[in-house]
Amino acid sequence: MAASLDIPRLIGHRGGGTLAPENTLAGLRAAARLGYRGVEFDVMLSADGTPVLIHDETLDRTTSGRGSVAETPDAVLLELDAGSGFDPAFAAERIPTLAAAAALCHQLRLWANVEIKPAAGHDARTGDVVARVVRNLWLGHRPPLLSSFSAEALTAARETAPELPRGLLVEAIPADWREQMRRLQCVSIHCNAASVSPEQIKAVVDSGVAAICYTVNDVALGTSFMAAGAAIITDRLDLFQPS
């Protein structure tokens, strides 16, 4: 099913995985250099409502800033150092806007899995804004796959841009996964590789639903999931050979 949606079998986690600072343009470039055709990254809204690439609700772990992403204006947010904490060689890296990431994906011919990552209380707004911005930024290009753990964000994205494919993010596959997929009109389910088996994944794929497993950093495990029909998201881009 991943093939019918043209989902690459190997996807770089948060851009370049362990090769570059997460959710940065440097990460996208690192994935492309290794021949990867697909990347995954997280998108949250700034205080100004701008979609930017960052995973945490706070700035502290991955940038030189402090405090809440949702309460930080662009004038401050976009000037923060988002690379030195990974390695001083990446001191020039900044938090990218979704617009900048889209432009680079087009340039590098990278397919994208855009995870809608709302800050607490911003689920619907984030889903709406990200879907609207993605629809405009990818106009004329193969659209990315929007995914989220938030049903509210996915519902808002569907209402704003129903033509964009959506994926449901879960830890383990819930008993009512088919019902959730139908309700949210999702085309893929994204599972924690530590919480599912290749047999479960094969059953999902055989039912006509695309499966993506995260975060797979072991070659044998990745091979077994791909043999079951899943795509995998990995931090260890150096361990897998993209086709």
C-alpha positions as CSV (number, residue, x, y, z in Angstrom):
1,M,0.0,0.0,0.0
2,A,2.9,2.3,0.6
3,A,3.8,1.9,-3.0
4,S,0.3,2.8,-4.2
5,L,0.6,6.0,-2.3
6,D,4.1,6.5,-3.5
7,I,5.5,6.6,0.0
8,P,9.2,6.0,0.1
9,R,10.1,2.8,2.0
10,L,12.8,4.7,3.9
11,I,12.1,8.0,5.6
12,G,14.5,10.3,7.5
13,H,13.3,11.0,11.0
14,R,13.0,14.7,11.8
15,G,15.0,15.3,8.6
16,G,18.4,13.8,8.8
17,G,18.1,11.7,11.9
18,T,21.5,11.5,13.7
19,L,23.3,13.2,10.9
20,A,22.2,16.7,11.6
21,P,20.2,18.8,14.1
22,E,16.6,17.7,14.1
23,N,13.9,19.6,12.1
24,T,16.5,21.8,10.3
25,L,17.3,22.4,6.7
26,A,20.7,20.8,7.3
27,G,18.8,17.6,8.1
28,L,16.9,17.7,4.9
29,R,20.1,18.2,2.9
30,A,21.8,15.3,4.8
31,A,18.9,13.0,3.9
32,A,19.1,14.0,0.2
33,R,22.9,13.5,0.1
34,L,22.5,9.9,1.2
35,G,19.9,9.3,-1.5
36,Y,16.8,9.3,0.6
37,R,13.6,10.3,-1.2
38,G,11.5,10.9,1.9
39,V,11.8,12.9,5.2
40,E,9.6,13.4,8.2
41,F,9.4,16.6,10.2
42,D,7.3,18.2,12.9
43,V,5.4,21.4,12.5
44,M,4.1,23.7,15.3
45,L,2.8,27.3,15.3
46,S,4.7,30.3,16.6
47,A,3.0,33.1,18.6
48,D,2.4,34.8,15.2
49,G,0.7,31.7,13.8
50,T,3.6,30.8,11.5
51,P,4.2,27.1,11.0
52,V,7.7,26.2,12.0
53,L,9.7,23.0,12.2
54,I,10.2,22.0,15.9
55,H,9.2,18.9,18.0
56,D,8.9,20.2,21.5
57,E,6.4,22.7,22.9
58,T,9.4,24.5,24.5
59,L,12.5,25.8,22.9
60,D,15.0,24.6,25.6
61,R,16.1,21.2,24.3
62,T,16.9,22.0,20.7
63,T,17.6,25.7,20.5
64,S,19.4,28.6,22.3
65,G,16.0,29.9,23.4
66,R,13.8,29.3,26.5
67,G,10.1,29.1,27.0
68,S,7.1,28.2,24.9
69,V,7.1,28.0,21.1
70,A,3.5,29.0,21.0
71,E,4.3,32.2,23.0
72,T,7.4,33.2,21.1
73,P,7.1,35.7,18.2
74,D,8.8,35.1,14.9
75,A,11.2,38.0,15.4
76,V,12.7,36.0,18.3
77,L,12.0,32.5,17.3
78,L,13.6,32.6,13.8
79,E,16.8,34.1,15.1
80,L,17.6,31.3,17.6
81,D,20.5,28.9,17.2
82,A,19.0,25.5,16.4
83,G,22.2,23.7,15.6
84,S,25.0,24.3,18.2
85,G,23.4,22.0,20.7
86,F,23.9,19.2,18.2
87,D,27.4,20.2,17.0
88,P,29.1,23.6,16.9
89,A,29.6,23.1,13.1
90,F,25.8,23.7,12.8
91,A,25.8,27.0,14.7
92,A,24.3,28.8,11.6
93,E,21.1,26.6,11.6
94,R,17.9,28.3,12.6
95,I,14.4,27.0,13.1
96,P,13.0,26.8,9.6
97,T,9.6,27.9,8.6
98,L,7.4,25.4,6.8
99,A,7.7,27.6,3.7
100,A,11.5,27.3,3.8
101,A,11.3,23.5,4.3
102,A,8.8,23.1,1.4
103,A,11.0,25.1,-0.9
104,L,14.0,22.9,-0.1
105,C,12.0,19.7,-0.4
106,H,11.0,20.8,-3.9
107,Q,14.6,21.7,-4.8
108,L,15.9,18.4,-3.5
109,R,12.9,16.4,-4.7
110,L,12.1,15.1,-1.3
111,W,8.7,13.7,-0.4
112,A,7.6,14.9,3.1
113,N,5.6,13.4,6.0
114,V,4.5,16.6,7.8
115,E,3.6,15.8,11.4
116,I,1.1,18.3,12.8
117,K,2.5,18.8,16.3
118,P,0.1,21.2,18.1
119,A,1.0,22.9,21.3
120,A,-1.5,22.1,24.1
121,G,-4.9,23.8,23.4
122,H,-3.9,24.6,19.8
123,D,-5.0,21.4,18.1
124,A,-7.7,22.6,15.7
125,R,-6.0,25.8,14.8
126,T,-2.7,24.1,14.1
127,G,-4.4,21.5,11.9
128,D,-6.2,24.2,10.0
129,V,-3.2,26.4,9.4
130,V,-0.8,23.7,8.5
131,A,-3.2,22.2,6.0
132,R,-3.9,25.5,4.4
133,V,-0.2,26.4,4.2
134,V,0.7,23.0,2.8
135,R,-2.0,23.1,0.2
136,N,-0.5,26.4,-1.1
137,L,3.2,25.5,-0.8
138,W,2.9,22.2,-2.5
139,L,0.6,23.5,-5.3
140,G,1.8,21.8,-8.5
141,H,3.9,19.3,-6.6
142,R,3.2,15.8,-5.2
143,P,1.5,16.6,-1.9
144,P,3.0,15.5,1.4
145,L,1.3,13.2,3.9
146,L,-0.1,15.0,6.9
147,S,0.0,13.0,10.1
148,S,-0.8,13.6,13.8
149,F,-1.5,12.0,17.1
150,S,-4.3,14.6,17.5
151,A,-7.7,13.6,16.1
152,E,-8.8,17.2,16.5
153,A,-5.9,18.5,14.3
154,L,-6.5,15.8,11.7
155,T,-10.2,16.7,11.6
156,A,-9.4,20.4,11.1
157,A,-6.9,19.5,8.4
158,R,-9.5,17.4,6.6
159,E,-12.0,20.2,6.7
160,T,-9.6,22.8,5.4
161,A,-7.9,20.7,2.7
162,P,-9.7,17.4,2.2
163,E,-7.6,16.6,-0.8
164,L,-4.4,16.2,1.2
165,P,-3.7,12.7,2.4
166,R,-3.6,12.2,6.1
167,G,-2.1,9.6,8.5
168,L,-3.1,8.6,12.0
169,L,-0.2,8.5,14.5
170,V,-0.5,5.9,17.3
171,E,1.8,4.1,19.7
172,A,0.4,0.6,19.4
173,I,-2.4,-0.3,16.9
174,P,-5.7,0.2,18.8
175,A,-8.5,-2.3,18.7
176,D,-10.7,0.2,16.9
177,W,-8.1,1.4,14.4
178,R,-10.4,0.7,11.4
179,E,-13.1,2.9,13.0
180,Q,-10.7,5.7,13.7
181,M,-9.3,5.6,10.2
182,R,-12.8,5.8,8.7
183,R,-13.9,8.6,10.9
184,L,-10.8,10.7,10.2
185,Q,-10.6,9.6,6.6
186,C,-6.9,8.7,6.9
187,V,-5.0,6.7,4.4
188,S,-2.1,5.5,6.6
189,I,-1.4,4.5,10.2
190,H,1.9,5.3,11.8
191,C,3.0,3.0,14.6
192,N,5.8,2.9,17.2
193,A,8.0,0.0,16.0
194,A,8.6,-1.0,19.6
195,S,4.9,-1.6,20.1
196,V,3.9,-3.6,17.0
197,S,5.0,-6.8,15.3
198,P,5.6,-7.4,11.6
199,E,2.6,-9.7,11.7
200,Q,0.3,-6.9,12.9
201,I,1.7,-4.6,10.2
202,K,1.1,-7.2,7.5
203,A,-2.5,-7.5,8.6
204,V,-2.9,-3.7,8.3
205,V,-1.3,-3.6,4.9
206,D,-3.3,-6.6,3.6
207,S,-6.5,-4.7,4.6
208,G,-5.5,-1.9,2.1
209,V,-4.1,0.7,4.5
210,A,-0.6,2.0,4.3
211,A,1.6,1.5,7.4
212,I,4.6,3.5,8.5
213,C,6.7,2.3,11.5
214,Y,8.7,4.8,13.6
215,T,11.5,5.0,14.8
216,V,13.4,2.0,13.4
217,N,17.2,2.1,14.0
218,D,18.0,-1.6,13.6
219,V,18.5,-3.1,10.1
220,A,17.1,-6.5,10.9
221,L,13.9,-5.0,12.4
222,G,13.6,-2.5,9.6
223,T,14.0,-5.3,7.0
224,S,11.2,-7.3,8.7
225,F,8.8,-4.4,8.7
226,M,9.5,-3.5,5.1
227,A,9.0,-7.2,4.2
228,A,5.6,-6.9,5.8
229,G,4.8,-4.0,3.5
230,A,5.5,-1.0,5.8
231,A,7.6,2.1,5.2
232,I,10.0,2.9,8.1
233,I,11.1,6.2,9.7
234,T,14.7,6.0,10.9
235,D,17.3,8.1,12.8
236,R,20.1,6.0,11.4
237,L,20.0,7.0,7.8
238,D,23.6,5.6,7.5
239,L,22.4,2.0,8.2
240,F,19.9,1.7,5.4
241,Q,20.4,1.9,1.7
242,P,17.6,3.8,-0.1
243,S,16.6,2.4,-3.4
